[in-house]
């Protein structure tokens, strides 16, 4: 990213809380009670940016980026990137009755989901380089969508349920038959 692009992006992000607040009530900065909503909005932006960074790194890893490449992109070492973004995440699932497929990435995970769904395995979680299933008595089909926010209501109207989101991907499931 060029310094000019970085400056532009930083200005846009810094302006998000103010733009959001301006839609509700103009901010003049003259009264004490104007600041709490700005602080809350800036906190939400910072929190979402942190989550987005983790999701994009997870997506990049699934697409084949190395920890060395990721570290170089964000200005830290390979080891620091791996420690900060790679370790010990779980889907808050116990290990009983779960089938975990390791090595899933952006290029092969749809084939893995189709294979497991045909065996009656329901997708219950996604993570970095893994898909987690449980055995059921029916077949499943899966859809992966790309974007910031999927239209879950439109998908639900066709029987699809959101499983999880790992930016830029959103994973949906529905039983077959």
Backbone as a chain_set.jsonl record, in Angstrom:
{"seq": "XXXXXXXXXXXXXXXXXXXXXXXXXXXXXXXXXXXXXXXXXXXXXXXXXXXXXXXXXXXXXXXXXXXXXXXXXXXXXXXXXXXXXXXXXXXXXXXXXXXXXXXXXXXXXXXXXXXXXXXXXXXXXXXXXXXXXXXXXXXXXXXXXXXXXXXXXXXXXXXXXXXXXXXXXXXXXXXXX", "coords": {"N": [[0.847, -1.168, 0.0], [0.565, 2.183, -0.829], [1.987, 5.15, 0.723], [0.223, 7.317, 0.398], [-2.239, 6.034, -0.138], [-2.534, 4.716, 2.298], [-2.786, 6.888, 4.068], [-5.181, 7.995, 3.119], [-6.996, 5.869, 3.651], [-6.757, 5.718, 6.458], [-7.815, 8.244, 7.15], [-10.456, 7.927, 6.295], [-11.358, 5.849, 7.987], [-10.99, 7.065, 10.486], [-12.897, 9.024, 10.27], [-15.309, 7.668, 10.379], [-16.805, 7.347, 12.938], [-17.661, 10.029, 13.331], [-19.125, 10.556, 10.972], [-21.171, 8.685, 11.307], [-22.376, 9.645, 13.658], [-23.185, 12.174, 12.788], [-25.371, 11.559, 11.197], [-27.3, 11.185, 13.061], [-27.311, 13.285, 14.988], [-26.012, 16.457, 14.669], [-22.557, 17.019, 15.31], [-20.929, 19.266, 17.295], [-19.008, 19.605, 19.156], [-19.067, 21.232, 21.319], [-20.388, 20.748, 23.669], [-20.372, 18.823, 26.655], [-21.935, 16.462, 26.709], [-21.906, 15.586, 24.098], [-19.716, 14.024, 23.611], [-19.664, 11.323, 24.777], [-21.273, 9.598, 22.937], [-19.584, 9.707, 20.704], [-17.215, 8.559, 21.623], [-18.145, 5.972, 22.179], [-18.889, 5.183, 19.56], [-16.377, 5.304, 18.254], [-15.086, 3.305, 19.665], [-16.552, 1.029, 18.845], [-15.883, 1.026, 16.114], [-13.089, 0.603, 16.288], [-13.065, -1.916, 17.542], [-14.388, -3.492, 15.615], [-12.594, -3.214, 13.51], [-10.389, -4.586, 14.539], [-11.478, -7.184, 14.7], [-11.993, -7.564, 11.971], [-9.387, -7.566, 10.927], [-8.372, -9.961, 12.033], [-10.13, -11.764, 10.766], [-9.558, -11.351, 8.025], [-6.897, -12.141, 7.977], [-7.189, -14.835, 8.706], [-8.64, -15.673, 6.435], [-6.718, -15.133, 4.473], [-4.713, -16.957, 5.236], [-6.089, -19.347, 4.753], [-6.183, -19.132, 2.053], [-3.597, -19.55, 1.394], [-1.486, -17.834, 2.132], [1.621, -17.255, 3.742], [2.909, -17.211, 7.159], [5.123, -15.586, 7.233], [4.69, -13.851, 5.046], [2.317, -12.581, 5.91], [3.178, -11.378, 8.308], [5.05, -9.56, 7.217], [3.311, -7.889, 5.799], [1.958, -6.517, 7.814], [3.92, -5.459, 9.338], [5.31, -6.906, 11.337], [7.13, -9.645, 12.853], [7.407, -13.007, 11.486], [7.044, -14.916, 13.501], [5.755, -13.379, 15.492], [3.394, -12.736, 14.163], [2.264, -15.279, 13.839], [1.942, -16.058, 16.532], [0.216, -14.054, 17.456], [-2.05, -14.225, 15.765], [-2.536, -16.871, 15.09], [-2.731, -18.897, 17.004], [-4.279, -21.396, 19.023], [-7.133, -21.067, 18.729], [-10.495, -21.91, 19.247], [-13.721, -23.281, 18.519], [-15.445, -23.163, 20.62], [-16.518, -25.671, 21.062], [-17.101, -28.888, 22.391], [-14.99, -31.807, 22.28], [-16.291, -34.197, 21.783], [-18.119, -36.273, 19.634], [-17.667, -34.699, 17.367], [-16.573, -34.102, 14.079], [-13.65, -33.181, 12.702], [-12.276, -31.583, 10.021], [-9.18, -31.006, 8.908], [-6.945, -28.753, 7.19], [-8.547, -27.423, 5.424], [-9.14, -24.986, 2.988], [-9.545, -21.887, 1.13], [-9.716, -22.844, -1.43], [-10.34, -25.563, -1.434], [-12.358, -26.089, 0.393], [-15.117, -26.065, -0.277], [-15.473, -28.411, -1.734], [-14.834, -30.25, 0.272], [-16.924, -29.723, 2.09], [-19.125, -30.493, 0.508], [-18.619, -33.231, 0.199], [-18.681, -34.123, 2.919], [-21.273, -33.309, 3.631], [-22.846, -34.971, 2.003], [-22.474, -37.334, 3.339], [-24.069, -37.006, 5.495], [-23.19, -35.204, 7.339], [-23.3, -32.415, 9.322], [-22.35, -29.093, 9.084], [-20.949, -27.313, 11.708], [-19.14, -25.481, 12.563], [-16.494, -23.218, 11.639], [-13.063, -22.587, 11.086], [-9.646, -21.486, 11.215], [-8.181, -23.077, 8.632], [-9.77, -25.326, 9.087], [-12.75, -27.32, 9.278], [-15.684, -28.021, 11.079], [-17.805, -30.661, 11.878], [-20.904, -32.404, 12.686], [-22.331, -35.634, 13.005], [-25.361, -36.483, 11.416], [-28.754, -37.606, 10.684], [-29.452, -36.992, 8.121], [-28.792, -35.656, 4.82], [-26.735, -32.849, 3.858], [-26.452, -29.607, 2.372], [-24.262, -27.005, 1.255], [-23.387, -23.538, 1.142], [-21.218, -20.965, 0.203], [-20.722, -17.605, 0.657], [-19.515, -14.439, -0.478], [-18.619, -11.362, 0.929], [-19.375, -8.328, 2.788], [-21.626, -8.27, 4.554], [-23.916, -10.772, 4.714], [-27.177, -11.343, 3.246], [-29.044, -12.541, 5.372], [-31.746, -12.909, 5.898], [-32.942, -13.181, 3.362], [-31.65, -15.506, 2.557], [-32.604, -17.267, 4.525], [-35.26, -17.409, 3.808], [-35.169, -19.244, 1.814], [-34.515, -21.513, 3.099], [-31.903, -21.635, 4.085], [-29.394, -21.603, 6.613], [-27.286, -19.536, 8.529], [-24.047, -20.512, 9.268], [-21.455, -19.644, 10.068], [-19.214, -16.822, 9.956], [-16.329, -15.859, 8.35], [-14.621, -13.394, 7.486], [-13.599, -12.914, 4.201], [-15.742, -14.597, 3.829], [-18.976, -16.193, 4.158], [-20.74, -18.776, 5.587], [-23.258, -21.035, 4.803], [-25.88, -23.401, 5.505], [-28.148, -26.088, 4.693], [-30.567, -28.616, 5.175], [-30.969, -31.509, 3.11], [-33.655, -32.761, 1.326]], "CA": [[0.0, 0.0, 0.0], [1.364, 3.407, -0.877], [1.715, 6.055, 1.851], [-0.962, 8.112, 0.097], [-3.403, 5.167, 0.072], [-2.652, 4.482, 3.732], [-3.32, 8.113, 4.658], [-6.595, 8.079, 2.722], [-7.742, 4.864, 4.399], [-6.789, 6.147, 7.869], [-8.757, 9.355, 7.278], [-11.811, 7.38, 6.171], [-11.686, 5.113, 9.215], [-11.104, 8.049, 11.571], [-14.129, 9.782, 10.065], [-16.517, 6.851, 10.524], [-17.661, 7.718, 14.072], [-18.263, 11.334, 13.114], [-20.154, 10.408, 9.934], [-22.293, 7.958, 11.913], [-23.041, 10.558, 14.595], [-23.815, 13.264, 12.026], [-26.67, 11.074, 10.716], [-28.226, 11.209, 14.185], [-27.328, 14.63, 15.581], [-24.741, 17.114, 14.328], [-21.554, 17.117, 16.364], [-20.249, 20.556, 17.297], [-17.891, 19.528, 20.079], [-19.167, 22.325, 22.281], [-21.03, 20.311, 24.914], [-19.84, 17.589, 27.257], [-22.767, 15.293, 26.376], [-21.673, 15.165, 22.717], [-18.549, 13.154, 23.534], [-19.896, 9.887, 25.009], [-21.61, 8.818, 21.736], [-18.416, 9.635, 19.816], [-16.302, 7.57, 22.198], [-18.75, 4.655, 21.935], [-18.79, 4.879, 18.129], [-14.969, 5.028, 17.95], [-14.797, 1.987, 20.244], [-17.136, 0.02, 17.947], [-15.056, 1.005, 14.899], [-11.816, -0.044, 16.623], [-13.33, -3.329, 17.8], [-14.688, -4.138, 14.338], [-11.346, -3.252, 12.739], [-9.601, -5.684, 15.102], [-12.096, -8.433, 14.234], [-11.789, -7.663, 10.526], [-7.992, -7.958, 10.708], [-8.29, -11.401, 12.304], [-10.861, -12.507, 9.729], [-8.819, -11.28, 6.765], [-5.708, -12.984, 8.123], [-7.67, -16.222, 8.599], [-8.955, -15.923, 5.023], [-5.442, -15.175, 3.759], [-4.066, -18.24, 5.542], [-6.81, -20.401, 4.026], [-5.851, -18.966, 0.63], [-2.22, -19.976, 1.186], [-0.445, -16.899, 2.56], [2.468, -17.747, 4.832], [3.051, -16.3, 8.294], [6.146, -14.608, 6.855], [4.036, -12.843, 4.209], [1.374, -11.823, 6.738], [3.98, -10.523, 9.179], [5.609, -8.463, 6.422], [2.229, -6.972, 5.44], [1.534, -5.685, 8.943], [5.096, -4.889, 9.994], [5.782, -7.676, 12.486], [7.847, -10.848, 12.441], [6.641, -14.229, 11.228], [6.704, -15.514, 14.793], [4.769, -12.517, 16.156], [2.122, -12.903, 13.445], [1.722, -16.599, 14.164], [1.505, -16.041, 17.931], [-0.914, -13.137, 17.634], [-3.234, -14.537, 14.963], [-2.692, -18.258, 14.698], [-2.745, -19.94, 17.999], [-5.223, -21.823, 20.022], [-8.546, -20.72, 18.62], [-11.469, -23.004, 19.183], [-15.083, -22.851, 18.223], [-16.225, -23.404, 21.824], [-17.182, -26.962, 20.928], [-16.354, -29.959, 23.03], [-14.434, -32.689, 21.266], [-17.082, -35.395, 21.593], [-19.063, -36.334, 18.513], [-17.369, -33.754, 16.304], [-15.64, -34.514, 13.037], [-12.903, -31.991, 12.309], [-11.474, -31.741, 8.808], [-8.077, -30.045, 8.884], [-6.399, -28.482, 5.866], [-9.528, -26.749, 4.572], [-8.742, -23.638, 2.587], [-10.486, -21.233, 0.228], [-9.783, -23.539, -2.705], [-10.847, -26.934, -1.339], [-13.367, -26.288, 1.421], [-16.441, -26.357, -0.836], [-15.468, -29.843, -2.043], [-14.887, -30.959, 1.561], [-18.281, -29.592, 2.62], [-20.022, -31.321, -0.302], [-18.331, -34.623, 0.561], [-19.177, -34.39, 4.268], [-22.726, -33.148, 3.611], [-23.423, -36.177, 1.404], [-22.383, -38.38, 4.365], [-24.949, -36.665, 6.599], [-22.461, -34.435, 8.336], [-23.743, -31.025, 9.392], [-21.311, -28.128, 9.434], [-21.297, -26.562, 12.912], [-18.14, -24.469, 12.851], [-15.38, -23.017, 10.728], [-11.914, -21.98, 11.727], [-8.507, -21.396, 10.335], [-7.758, -24.337, 8.028], [-10.541, -26.47, 9.567], [-14.215, -27.316, 9.266], [-16.15, -28.917, 12.126], [-19.1, -31.252, 11.542], [-21.489, -33.429, 13.535], [-23.069, -36.627, 12.226], [-26.816, -36.419, 11.534], [-29.448, -38.638, 9.92], [-29.861, -36.462, 6.817], [-27.735, -35.036, 4.025], [-26.664, -31.398, 3.953], [-25.779, -28.861, 1.308], [-23.603, -25.821, 1.794], [-23.124, -22.418, 0.245], [-20.277, -19.965, 0.716], [-20.932, -16.314, 0.013], [-18.457, -13.464, -0.247], [-19.116, -10.001, 1.121], [-19.295, -7.738, 4.117], [-22.74, -8.76, 5.362], [-24.846, -11.519, 3.869], [-28.601, -11.124, 3.465], [-29.468, -13.778, 6.04], [-33.197, -13.054, 5.778], [-33.217, -13.729, 2.033], [-31.188, -16.898, 2.565], [-33.524, -18.03, 5.379], [-36.489, -17.623, 3.042], [-34.927, -20.426, 0.971], [-34.135, -22.621, 3.965], [-30.493, -21.609, 4.443], [-29.034, -21.105, 7.939], [-25.9, -19.082, 8.646], [-23.219, -21.297, 10.18], [-20.456, -18.741, 10.614], [-18.609, -15.864, 9.032], [-14.89, -15.596, 8.429], [-14.47, -12.442, 6.415], [-14.735, -12.386, 3.472], [-16.698, -15.658, 3.534], [-20.096, -16.499, 5.035], [-21.061, -20.164, 5.33], [-24.658, -21.381, 5.041], [-26.216, -24.818, 5.388], [-29.534, -26.497, 4.752], [-30.685, -30.063, 5.014], [-31.449, -31.925, 1.805], [-34.749, -33.742, 1.359]], "C": [[0.897, 1.237, 0.0], [1.059, 4.279, 0.346], [0.456, 6.899, 1.636], [-2.243, 7.299, 0.315], [-3.622, 4.909, 1.559], [-3.248, 5.706, 4.424], [-4.804, 8.255, 4.351], [-7.451, 7.099, 3.528], [-7.856, 5.245, 5.872], [-7.777, 7.294, 8.079], [-10.201, 8.868, 7.182], [-12.245, 6.676, 7.452], [-11.872, 6.086, 10.375], [-12.405, 8.839, 11.466], [-15.408, 8.991, 10.264], [-17.375, 7.219, 11.736], [-18.364, 9.059, 13.871], [-19.374, 11.26, 12.065], [-21.391, 9.709, 10.494], [-23.081, 8.885, 12.83], [-23.776, 11.669, 13.85], [-25.175, 12.845, 11.47], [-27.731, 11.161, 11.81], [-28.418, 12.613, 14.758], [-25.986, 15.284, 15.238], [-23.831, 17.257, 15.543], [-20.848, 18.46, 16.238], [-19.037, 20.556, 18.216], [-17.924, 20.594, 21.152], [-19.725, 21.889, 23.631], [-20.461, 18.971, 25.365], [-20.625, 16.35, 26.816], [-22.63, 14.843, 24.921], [-20.564, 14.104, 22.615], [-18.816, 11.672, 23.82], [-20.329, 9.102, 23.769], [-20.441, 8.683, 20.761], [-17.421, 8.595, 20.308], [-16.842, 6.163, 21.966], [-18.624, 4.254, 20.471], [-17.344, 4.551, 17.743], [-14.563, 3.659, 18.498], [-15.34, 0.873, 19.344], [-16.302, -0.1, 16.677], [-13.743, 0.284, 15.167], [-12.003, -1.543, 16.844], [-13.598, -4.072, 16.499], [-13.444, -4.225, 13.461], [-10.455, -4.389, 13.223], [-10.153, -7.023, 14.631], [-11.868, -8.645, 12.739], [-10.362, -8.093, 10.201], [-7.828, -9.455, 10.941], [-8.968, -12.211, 11.201], [-10.12, -12.495, 8.395], [-7.547, -12.126, 6.831], [-6.099, -14.455, 8.047], [-7.968, -16.576, 7.15], [-7.675, -16.013, 4.194], [-4.692, -16.467, 4.004], [-4.747, -19.371, 4.782], [-6.522, -20.328, 2.532], [-4.386, -19.26, 0.347], [-1.138, -18.986, 1.565], [0.325, -17.485, 3.731], [2.473, -16.742, 5.98], [4.108, -15.238, 8.006], [5.52, -13.487, 6.034], [3.096, -11.964, 5.034], [2.125, -10.878, 7.673], [4.539, -9.321, 8.431], [4.534, -7.428, 6.07], [1.858, -6.032, 6.583], [2.708, -5.203, 9.805], [5.537, -5.589, 11.257], [6.479, -8.934, 11.969], [6.879, -11.995, 12.154], [6.151, -14.827, 12.546], [5.636, -14.693, 15.523], [3.401, -12.654, 15.49], [1.466, -14.226, 13.818], [1.21, -16.639, 15.606], [0.253, -15.198, 18.115], [-2.184, -13.611, 16.943], [-3.489, -16.023, 14.745], [-2.985, -19.247, 15.786], [-4.021, -20.134, 18.769], [-6.655, -21.407, 19.901], [-9.388, -21.964, 18.573], [-12.82, -22.423, 18.885], [-15.998, -23.04, 19.412], [-17.056, -24.672, 21.704], [-16.394, -27.98, 21.726], [-15.927, -30.947, 21.951], [-15.273, -33.927, 20.989], [-18.03, -35.23, 20.421], [-18.815, -35.322, 17.405], [-16.344, -34.347, 15.35], [-14.95, -33.247, 12.555], [-12.063, -32.334, 11.089], [-10.439, -30.626, 8.784], [-7.596, -29.863, 7.444], [-7.387, -27.829, 4.918], [-9.02, -25.349, 4.246], [-9.738, -23.111, 1.567], [-10.676, -22.008, -1.074], [-10.395, -24.937, -2.611], [-12.015, -27.119, -0.384], [-14.759, -26.576, 0.876], [-16.539, -27.839, -1.199], [-15.545, -30.666, -0.758], [-16.301, -30.899, 2.123], [-19.272, -30.438, 1.828], [-19.851, -32.794, 0.054], [-18.922, -34.976, 1.93], [-20.703, -34.274, 4.327], [-23.429, -34.366, 3.04], [-23.398, -37.349, 2.386], [-23.29, -38.092, 5.565], [-24.275, -35.853, 7.68], [-22.817, -32.952, 8.222], [-22.595, -30.137, 9.846], [-21.771, -27.321, 10.646], [-20.262, -25.497, 13.264], [-17.073, -24.401, 11.783], [-14.259, -22.36, 11.513], [-10.77, -21.954, 10.747], [-8.057, -22.791, 9.924], [-8.527, -25.544, 8.56], [-12.036, -26.218, 9.439], [-14.659, -28.35, 10.293], [-17.574, -29.345, 11.813], [-19.596, -32.123, 12.689], [-22.281, -34.361, 12.629], [-24.556, -36.471, 12.488], [-27.429, -37.53, 10.695], [-29.946, -38.134, 8.57], [-28.666, -35.814, 6.116], [-27.842, -33.51, 4.128], [-26.035, -30.826, 2.699], [-25.296, -27.541, 1.884], [-23.409, -24.774, 0.711], [-22.173, -21.466, 0.953], [-20.517, -18.69, -0.072], [-19.79, -15.381, 0.395], [-19.105, -12.099, -0.059], [-19.002, -9.557, 2.553], [-20.4, -8.279, 5.008], [-23.736, -9.485, 4.493], [-26.294, -11.17, 4.202], [-29.182, -12.398, 4.055], [-30.969, -13.984, 5.948], [-33.567, -13.656, 4.427], [-32.786, -15.192, 1.959], [-32.145, -17.766, 3.376], [-34.833, -18.32, 4.66], [-36.382, -18.843, 2.126], [-34.392, -21.607, 1.779], [-32.69, -22.658, 4.408], [-30.309, -21.019, 5.832], [-27.577, -20.681, 7.919], [-25.179, -19.953, 9.668], [-22.225, -20.381, 10.867], [-19.972, -17.804, 9.528], [-17.136, -15.734, 9.369], [-14.598, -14.712, 7.234], [-13.36, -12.866, 5.47], [-15.856, -13.406, 3.237], [-17.77, -15.802, 4.607], [-20.588, -17.883, 4.621], [-22.508, -20.462, 5.728], [-24.852, -22.869, 4.847], [-27.723, -24.975, 5.303], [-29.585, -28.001, 4.523], [-31.308, -30.349, 3.656], [-32.54, -32.966, 2.001], [-35.632, -33.672, 2.566]], "O": [[1.871, 1.31, 0.749], [-0.012, 4.157, 0.94], [-0.287, 7.164, 2.581], [-3.213, 7.802, 0.881], [-4.76, 4.886, 2.027], [-4.125, 5.568, 5.277], [-5.593, 8.599, 5.231], [-8.512, 7.469, 4.03], [-8.924, 5.112, 6.469], [-8.497, 7.314, 9.076], [-11.069, 9.348, 7.911], [-13.356, 6.879, 7.939], [-12.811, 5.945, 11.159], [-12.949, 9.274, 12.481], [-16.49, 9.577, 10.315], [-18.583, 7.391, 11.579], [-19.539, 9.2, 14.208], [-20.444, 11.839, 12.253], [-22.52, 10.094, 10.191], [-24.31, 8.91, 12.785], [-24.875, 12.058, 14.245], [-26.048, 13.694, 11.29], [-28.926, 11.205, 11.516], [-29.543, 13.061, 14.98], [-24.934, 14.701, 15.5], [-24.278, 17.571, 16.646], [-20.244, 18.761, 15.208], [-18.147, 21.395, 18.082], [-16.921, 20.835, 21.824], [-19.551, 22.589, 24.629], [-20.12, 18.111, 24.552], [-20.031, 15.299, 26.576], [-23.188, 13.811, 24.549], [-20.498, 13.372, 21.627], [-18.229, 10.825, 23.147], [-19.798, 8.014, 23.549], [-20.317, 7.67, 20.073], [-16.853, 7.843, 19.517], [-16.09, 5.261, 21.599], [-18.288, 3.109, 20.17], [-17.112, 3.614, 16.98], [-13.786, 2.94, 17.87], [-14.653, -0.122, 19.111], [-16.039, -1.21, 16.212], [-13.321, -0.554, 14.369], [-11.191, -2.346, 16.385], [-13.083, -5.173, 16.302], [-13.262, -5.209, 12.744], [-9.834, -5.08, 12.415], [-9.395, -7.897, 14.211], [-11.588, -9.759, 12.295], [-10.15, -8.899, 9.294], [-7.209, -10.143, 10.13], [-8.436, -13.228, 10.757], [-10.06, -13.515, 7.71], [-7.169, -12.756, 5.844], [-5.415, -15.242, 7.393], [-7.597, -17.653, 6.683], [-7.559, -16.867, 3.316], [-4.095, -17.021, 3.081], [-4.081, -20.249, 4.234], [-6.605, -21.334, 1.827], [-3.964, -19.227, -0.808], [0.039, -19.267, 1.34], [-0.251, -18.134, 4.604], [2.096, -15.582, 5.81], [3.997, -14.11, 8.487], [5.78, -12.311, 6.285], [3.083, -10.743, 4.874], [1.751, -9.714, 7.815], [4.512, -8.199, 8.936], [4.812, -6.23, 6.044], [1.486, -4.882, 6.348], [2.508, -4.613, 10.867], [6.079, -4.953, 12.161], [6.416, -9.241, 10.778], [5.706, -11.957, 12.524], [4.983, -15.196, 12.677], [4.713, -15.26, 16.108], [2.374, -12.685, 16.168], [0.264, -14.284, 14.079], [0.147, -17.202, 15.864], [-0.662, -15.583, 18.843], [-3.28, -13.425, 17.471], [-4.557, -16.397, 14.261], [-3.451, -20.351, 15.502], [-4.733, -19.191, 19.114], [-7.359, -21.391, 20.911], [-9.03, -22.952, 17.931], [-13.033, -21.215, 18.987], [-17.217, -23.076, 19.243], [-18.182, -24.727, 22.199], [-15.163, -27.946, 21.743], [-16.448, -30.92, 20.836], [-14.985, -34.65, 20.035], [-18.657, -34.185, 20.245], [-19.696, -35.111, 16.572], [-15.385, -35.001, 15.76], [-15.608, -32.336, 12.05], [-11.247, -33.255, 11.118], [-10.78, -29.45, 8.655], [-7.818, -30.723, 6.592], [-7.102, -27.693, 3.728], [-8.536, -24.627, 5.118], [-10.672, -23.816, 1.185], [-11.693, -21.843, -1.747], [-10.915, -25.447, -3.604], [-12.609, -28.197, -0.346], [-15.522, -27.285, 1.531], [-17.584, -28.455, -0.992], [-16.251, -31.674, -0.711], [-16.826, -31.912, 2.585], [-20.171, -31.039, 2.416], [-20.835, -33.52, 0.194], [-19.583, -36.003, 2.08], [-21.353, -35.067, 5.008], [-24.488, -34.758, 3.529], [-24.216, -38.263, 2.275], [-23.285, -38.843, 6.541], [-24.743, -35.819, 8.818], [-22.653, -32.331, 7.172], [-21.952, -30.4, 10.862], [-22.844, -26.717, 10.627], [-20.487, -24.694, 14.17], [-16.78, -25.389, 11.109], [-14.502, -21.657, 12.494], [-10.912, -22.353, 9.591], [-7.611, -23.584, 10.753], [-8.024, -26.666, 8.505], [-12.513, -25.084, 9.484], [-14.08, -29.433, 10.373], [-18.438, -28.518, 11.522], [-18.82, -32.532, 13.554], [-22.832, -33.936, 11.614], [-24.977, -36.342, 13.637], [-26.71, -38.308, 10.068], [-30.778, -38.786, 7.939], [-27.665, -35.473, 6.746], [-28.9, -32.965, 4.443], [-25.203, -31.46, 2.049], [-25.841, -27.029, 2.862], [-23.284, -25.089, -0.473], [-22.309, -21.2, 2.147], [-20.517, -18.691, -1.303], [-19.182, -15.521, 1.456], [-20.021, -11.726, -0.792], [-18.582, -10.318, 3.425], [-20.122, -8.712, 6.127], [-24.346, -8.874, 3.615], [-26.594, -10.75, 5.32], [-29.739, -13.23, 3.339], [-31.428, -15.126, 5.922], [-34.415, -14.545, 4.357], [-33.48, -16.018, 1.367], [-32.465, -18.882, 2.966], [-35.446, -19.364, 4.882], [-37.397, -19.404, 1.714], [-33.881, -22.576, 1.218], [-32.277, -23.623, 5.051], [-30.981, -20.054, 6.196], [-26.73, -21.377, 7.36], [-25.644, -20.113, 10.796], [-22.153, -20.338, 12.095], [-20.278, -17.971, 8.347], [-16.756, -15.525, 10.521], [-14.361, -15.191, 6.125], [-12.256, -13.156, 5.932], [-16.816, -13.113, 2.525], [-17.526, -15.571, 5.791], [-20.826, -18.133, 3.439], [-22.925, -20.174, 6.85], [-24.097, -23.521, 4.126], [-28.48, -24.125, 5.77], [-28.776, -28.575, 3.793], [-32.071, -29.544, 3.122], [-32.369, -33.931, 2.747], [-36.577, -34.452, 2.686]]}, "num_chains": 1, "name": "protein.A"}
